[in-house]
Amino acid sequence: MSNQEIIRRKQFCQIVSQIHKSNEYLIVGIDVAKDKHHAFMGTTTGKSLLRKLIFENNIDGFSRLLKTVEAIKVQNGLSKIVYGLEPTGNYHKPLARHLIRCDCNVVLVTGQAVKYNRQILDGRWDKNDTKDAANVADLVSRGKCLYYDCPSQSIIEIRALLSLRRRLKKEEHSLRMRIRNNLLAQYFPELDSFYSACESETLAIVGWCLTPDTIATMEFGKFFQLVTKTRRGIAQTLRLRKIHDLAIESIGCPMGPASEYEAELLVEKLKQVRNQIKETNDLIEDFCLEFPEYSYLLTIPGFGPYISAKVLASIGDPFRFENRKQLIKMSGYDLCANRSGRTSDKAIPVISKKGNSELRYALYQAANVAATKVDLFRAYFTKLLRGRERERGIKTKMRVKLAAKMLIIAWTLMKKREVFNPDYLNIE
């Protein structure tokens, strides 16, 4: 952790512990928007000093905000300033970064806290920009805020590339489904059953000769050469011959020039997206190799390049977490239950799912792979199941428990900068 981040972290802890009982703070609540932001200024005692300040999302607007806040602070004899923001999309990031560069105290309030607090303030759900700014300030004045994480530029780049990779994977899946559920379902439904087994050959058929009538009138040798240039053995030949025979009796609809153009376009676009995913993965790996912690994460069974990069980007600086509870809370693997009334003793805790959903999914997949293919983790998983095999959903619960365990192990390796040690698996 850099010296600036250490100072910011200490200042945040001091703010949370002192702000609700101190008269020294000027609270600036900001409702973030795309073009113009609304600010409210008040004290921790509930006194309103400036109810409405609208400033533009540019350097002139930011300068106006800072000058106004400084003037209000001097006029009211206050010594400390805290800026509270609600993370609205990505619109808050330029403002937050500018304030941090100006050595200002910046904190976050969650959207859920803002929603619930809005009803508490006036007893009804009434939303507008001016009230939202006051709502944010009210939460900050009671210490109901979060630390604004400002990681290194390399971590920011990894997070951006992981976000890009996620969007590209969604686009890839969308293209695959359009090919299968639109083109194949209409023009050659019999081919769909071969898609998973030989996707490259199926895509070649879709891109070049999807019409069953065209395939049926074509000699098998020519069809084989058109679909694939690489001979992989007898199984491939038998598979393509079966497809060739199915085309003769296919129930597919006639295919016109428009559909042929669409098929060719979708196949080319799918190939392009897959190349982009590969290039993105290479870039992610290049940035990750700048961190020595990345090589230690790769030593954990079930952790491949993507999951290691995801964990590295999510944790960032491992020393910003004081204990494992904070780490588990960040991922959303922390347990909670509705314990109230007569049924409180029977309440079954479940994971909160309030944290990083993508990190939870990645860790669950890593736990599933490790518990299935690695002897050490398979034995540990069996130990967790022993005596509870007949419980409904117990395997899923234990995979979640193993995923949380793997996150703690990853955090430990990042802090100590050492390779995976099997003894960590048995530490509670």
N, C-alpha and C positions, 0 to 999 in steps of 0.2 A: 504494500500500500504506500502511495506517495505521501510526502510530508503534508501536502495540501489536503489530501483526502483524510489523513489522520486528524488534522486540525478540524476539518469540517465535521468529521464523525464525533469528535469530542464536543464541539459546539452544539451539535444536534442533541446529544444526550443531555447536555446542560439545559437546553431549551425545553425539552420534554419534562424534565424533572422540576424546573423552576417557573415556567411561564404562567401556570395557573395561580400562583401565589405571589407573583411579582408585579409591581406597578411601573417597571422600567421599560416594558416592551411596547413598541408600536406594531400592531398587527396589520398587514396588508394582504387582504384576500383578493385574488384575481380570478375572474371568470374568463377563461381562455376561449377565443374564437379564431376564425380564419383571418379576418381583415382587421377587426378592432377588438380590443380587450376592455373589460370593465373591472375597475378596481374599487375596493372599499377599504377605508382605514379606520381603525378603532383601537381601543385599549383592551387589556385582559379583564377589566372590570365591567365591560359592556358599554362603555361610552363611545359614541360615534363621533369621529373627528372629521371625516369627509365621506359622505355617503356614496358619491358617484364621481368617478373619474374615468373618462373614455379616452384611450390612447391607441394610436395606430400600431400595427404590427411591422414597424420599421425602426431604424436607428433613432429617428427624431422622436417617435413615440416613446421609445425606451428611455431616452434622455429626459423627456418631459416627466415620465413617471418618477425617475430617480430624483429630479429636482423638486418635484412636488412632495415626495415622501420626506426628503431631507428638511424641507421647509416646515412641514407639519411636525416633524420630530423636534425641531428647535423651538417652535412656537409653544409646544406643550411640555417642554422640559423632559423629554424621554431620551433614553441613552442607547437603546437597542432596537433593531428592526428585524422582523421576520416576514418573509414573503411566502404566502401559501398558494399553491397552484393545484388545480384538478387536472390530471393528465388526459386532455381531450385529443384523441388521435395523436398526430405528431406536431400539432400546432403549438404546443407548449414548449417544445425543445429549444427553438431559437431564443425565446425569452428567458428560459431557465439558464441556458448556457451563458447568455449575456450577463445575467445577474450574478452567476457564480464567478465569471471573469472579473466582475466589479467587487468581489469579496463580500457579497451579500449572503445572508442566511436564507436558503431556499428549502422549503419542505413540500411534501405532497400530501394531498388528502384523497382517499379513494372515492370513486364514483358512487359506490354503494353507501358509504358513510354520508356523502352529500345528500343522497336520495332520502335516507331515513331521517337525517337531521332536519331536512326541509319540512317534513311533517311535524317534527317536534317543536319547531320554532313558532309556527302559527296555527298548528292544529289541523292543517289541511294541505293538500298537495297543490301548491301554487308556484309556478316556475317562471322566472324572468331573469335577465342577466344581472340586474342590480341586486336583486335578492340573493342570487346565487353567489355573488362576490361576498356579500355579508355572511352567507351561510358558510363559505370556506373560512372566513376570518373567525367565525364563532368556533369552528372545530379546532383551528390552530390555537386559539386562546385557551382551550381546555387540554391541549397536548395530544389531541386525537389526530396525529399526523404521522407521516412516514419519512424516512431518510431519502433524500434525492440522490440516487446512485449516479455517479459520474465516472465511469470506468475509463481505462486507457483507450487511445484511439484504435489500437489493434483489436481490442475486445468489441468495440463498436463496429468495426469492419466485419468481424466474424458474425456478430448478431445480424448485421444487414445482409450478409451473404446467406446465412441460414434462413432468413425470411424470404429472400429471393428464391432459394432452393425449394422452399415449401410451396410457393406460388407456382413454380415451374412443374413440380410434381403434381399439383392439382390440375394444371393445364394438360400434362401428359395423360393423366387418368381420364380427363374429359374427352380427349381425342380418341383414346382407346375405346371408350364407351360409345362414342359417336360412330366409330367404325363397326363395332360389333352390333349395337342395338339399332342402328339406322341402316347402314349399307348391307351388312351380312344378313340381317333379319329379313330384308326385302328381296335381295337379289340372289343370294346363295346361302340359305339358312343351314344347309348341311355342313358348311365349312366351319361354322362357329365352334363345333365340338373339337376341332383340331387347333383352335387358336392358342390355347395355353401350352400345348405340347410342342408346337413348332410356329412360334409367333413370327419369326423372320420370314419363313416361307409363306405364311398366310398373308402377311403384309405385302409380299411380292406379288401374290395372286391378286390382292385387292388393288394394288397400284397399276398392274399391267393387264390383267385379263379376268376381271371379276365375273363377267357374263358367263353363266354355265353353258350357253349355246356355243360360245366361241371356244371354250375349253373342250367341249364334246366333239367338235369338228376338227380339233387339232390332234396330230399324232402325239403319242405319249413322249417320245424322245424330244420333240420340239418343246412340248410343255415343260418337261423336266429342265431343259437348258434355259428356258425363259424364266422359270421360278427361282432356280438356284444355280450358282456357278461352282459350288463346293460339294463334292460327293462325300457323304458321311457314313455310308454303309448301306446294308440291305434294309434296315428298318426305315431309312429315309425313302428309299425307292418304293417299298411297299406302301408307305403312308401316302406318298404322292400319287401312286397308281390308284389307291382307293379313292382319293379325292377326284382323280380323273374319271373314274367309273361313276362316282356319285353325280358328277356334272351331267351325265347323260340323262338321268332320271330326276333331275332337280326340280323342285316346285317353285323356284325363284321367279320373281316378276321380270319382265323384259327390262333391259337396262339401256337408257338413252344416253346421248352425248353429255347432257348436263350432269347425270349421275356419275358417268365415267370421269368427267373433269373433277367433280367433288371427291371421288375416291382417290385420284392421283394427288390432289391438293392436300387431303388429310394425311395421307401416308408421308408425303414430303415434309409436312409441318410436324408430324410426330417424330420423324428422324431429326429434324432441326432442334426440337425441344430437348430430345435426349442428348444431343451433342452439347447443348447449352447446360444441361444438368451436369454432364461430365466436366465441362470447363469450370462450372461453379464449384464442384467438389474439389477440383485441383486447386482453385484459389483459396477455398476454405482451409485445405491442408497446408498450403504455403503460409497462411497467416498463423495457423495453429503451431507450426514448427518454430515460430518465434518464442513460444513459451515452453520452458523445460518441463512444466507440469503435464503437457500434452503426452509426452512419451511415457510418463508414469501411468497416466490414465489408460493408455493402450495395453498395459500389462494386466488389467483386470479382465478376467474371463467374461465374454459376452459384450465387451466394449470394443466396437469397431471404430473406424475413423469418424463416422457421422455422430455416433453417440458420445464419443470422447469430446468432439468439438461442441456438441450441444451442452454437455456438462460443464466444459471449460467456459463457454460463453455465459451460461446461467450463473455460475458461481463467481466468475471474474476473479476478484481478489479473495482468496480463502480466509484471510484474516479479518474481513469485515463481518464475519459471523463469530459471535462470542461463544456459542455452544451449539450442539446438534439440534436442539429444539428450534432454533431460529432457521436452521437449514431445512429441516423437515417442513416447517411452516411455509417457507418460500416455495417449496415444490407442491404443497397442497396435500401431502401425505399425512398430515397431522390428524389425529382422531378427535371426533366430537360426537355428542349425542344429546338428544332432547330429553333431559332428566327433569320431569316435573310431575307432581301429583302422585297418585297411587301406583302408577306404572313406572316410576323412576328407577326402581330396582331392576326392572326387566329391560331397560333401554339398552340397545346394542350400538356401541360406537361404530361410526363409519368414517372414512376419510373425508375431509372437508371439501376437497376439490377447489379450493380458493386460490391456489397458487398457480405455478407455471404448468399449464396443461400439456404443452409439447414436451417439456422435460419429464413429466410423469409418464407419458406414453413411451418415450424413448427408453426410460429406465425399466418400464414393465417389459418391453421387448427384450432388453438385455437380460433381465432376470429369467424370462422364459427360455431364452437360448442357453443360458448358463445352467439352469436347472434341468435342461433336457440333454445337453451334450457334454457337460464337464463333470467328471466323476466327483470332484470335491463339492461342487454346488449341488449335484444330484443327491449326495449323501446328506447334506445340510437340509435340503428341501424335504427329503424323506423323514428326517428327524422332526421337522416342523409338523408334518402330517401325522406322525405316529399317535395313535389313539383318537384321532379326529377324522379318520378317513371317510366316515359316513355322513359327516356334516354337509349340508347343502352349500355349495359354492366355496368350500374350504380351500380348494386348490387355487382359485383366483385370489382369495384373501392372503394365502401364504406367498403367492407370487408378488403381491403388492408389498407384503412385509419384507420379502427378499429385495425388492427394488429399492425400498427405503434404506435397507441395510447397505446396499451397493452404493447409494448416494453418500452415505456417511463414510464408507471406505474411500470413495473417490476424494471426498473433502480432506480426509486424513492424509492421503498420499500427496495431495497438492500442498498441504501445509508442511509436511515433513520432507517432501521431495524424495520419495523413495518408491521402489517398485512394489507390486502387490505381494503381500505376505499372507499365506493361508490362515495364520493365527488370528488375523483381524476378523475372520468370519465367525469366530466363536466368542468374540468379545461382545458383551451385552451393553 
